[in-house]
Amino acid sequence: MSALYKAVDHGYFITEGPPVAYSNGIRQVVKKVPLTNLLTETDGPVTYWKPPYNGQLTKPSFVRTVVEAVAEVKNMAVVDVADQIAKNFEGFFNIKLS
């Protein structure tokens, strides 16, 4: 994990996708990464064969499930996680969403 901590210490963002909903290894990474250094994505096109996706090809709507899983791992409200990830997105891409 030292490379992960080095990346975070240098201000890099870590992206997590649909596997956070079912992978204990990915959930451990999410647990360690500060929310201020986290972005979400759908990592597609990929077909996942584990719940909650069950053979579906990735689509943008999976981001909601990713955010919900991150909130669960971090023991936070979904809205708080979504708000911070939106702020991270705005800062990374230098755009304003609203």
C-alpha positions in Angstrom: 0.0 0.0 0.0 3.0 2.4 0.2 2.5 3.4 -3.4 -1.1 4.2 -2.7 -0.1 6.5 0.2 2.6 8.1 -1.9 0.1 8.9 -4.6 -2.4 10.4 -2.1 0.4 12.3 -0.4 1.3 13.9 -3.8 -2.3 14.9 -4.3 -3.3 12.3 -6.9 -6.8 11.0 -7.2 -7.7 7.4 -6.9 -10.6 6.2 -9.0 -12.9 3.4 -8.1 -15.5 1.7 -10.2 -18.2 -1.0 -9.9 -16.0 -3.7 -8.2 -16.2 -1.6 -5.0 -19.7 -3.1 -4.6 -18.4 -6.6 -4.3 -14.6 -6.8 -3.9 -13.2 -6.8 -0.4 -9.8 -5.8 -1.7 -11.1 -2.7 -3.5 -13.2 -1.9 -0.4 -10.0 -1.9 1.7 -8.4 0.5 -0.7 -11.4 2.8 -0.5 -11.3 2.6 3.3 -7.7 3.9 3.2 -8.1 6.7 0.6 -9.3 10.0 2.0 -12.6 11.0 0.3 -11.0 14.2 -0.9 -8.7 12.0 -3.1 -11.4 9.8 -4.6 -13.2 9.8 -7.9 -15.7 7.3 -9.2 -16.1 5.8 -12.7 -17.7 2.9 -14.5 -14.6 1.2 -15.9 -16.3 0.2 -19.1 -17.3 -1.3 -21.3 -17.0 -4.4 -19.2 -19.5 -7.1 -18.3 -19.6 -7.9 -14.6 -20.7 -11.3 -13.5 -21.1 -10.6 -9.8 -24.0 -9.0 -7.9 -25.3 -6.4 -8.1 -24.5 -6.3 -11.8 -25.2 -9.9 -12.9 -24.1 -10.0 -16.5 -24.8 -6.4 -17.3 -22.5 -4.3 -19.5 -21.3 -1.2 -17.6 -23.3 2.0 -18.0 -23.1 5.4 -16.4 -25.9 4.6 -14.0 -23.6 2.3 -12.2 -21.8 5.3 -10.7 -24.7 5.6 -8.3 -24.1 2.1 -7.0 -20.3 2.9 -6.7 -21.1 6.0 -4.6 -23.5 4.0 -2.4 -20.8 1.4 -1.9 -18.2 4.0 -1.0 -20.6 5.6 1.5 -21.1 2.2 3.1 -17.4 1.5 3.3 -16.7 5.0 4.8 -19.8 4.8 7.0 -21.1 8.1 5.6 -24.3 9.4 4.1 -24.6 8.8 0.4 -25.3 12.5 -0.2 -22.1 13.6 1.6 -20.0 11.2 -0.4 -21.7 12.3 -3.7 -21.2 16.0 -2.8 -17.4 15.5 -2.1 -16.9 13.4 -5.2 -18.6 16.1 -7.2 -16.2 18.7 -5.6 -13.3 16.5 -6.5 -14.5 16.2 -10.1 -14.9 20.0 -10.3 -11.4 20.5 -9.0 -9.8 17.9 -11.2 -11.4 19.1 -14.4 -11.5 22.7 -13.4 -15.2 23.1 -14.2 -18.3 24.0 -12.2 -21.2 21.5 -12.2 -23.8 24.0 -10.9 
